């Protein structure tokens, strides 16, 4: 895996998704690399780039600062769940 820290095979909890607990990144042998252009593409429509780059949220300030990172798909699940929860309390 190319973890979010950039080190292949990283299993550090800080490089894992805060929702599912799996490493964030793409396997070195992912076939999408064969058709992928630039190494530093980061196109929001490129599935490989979206899989490689975590969505990071910060809360607090100074020594109280906390951070959580997520796969894009996992964060979308959280948003959908929280949105459904909010809609059900309004009705």
Number of C-alpha atoms within 10 A of each C-alpha: 18 18 23 22 16 13 12 14 14 18 15 11 11 17 23 23 23 19 14 12 15 14 24 29 27 22 16 12 9 10 11 15 14 8 7 12 9 8 8 7 11 14 10 10 8 12 12 19 19 19 19 22 22 23 17 14 10 10 10 9 8 7 6 8 9 11 12 16 22 25 25 18 12 16 19 12 13 13 12 12 12 12 11 11 11 11 10 9 7 6 5
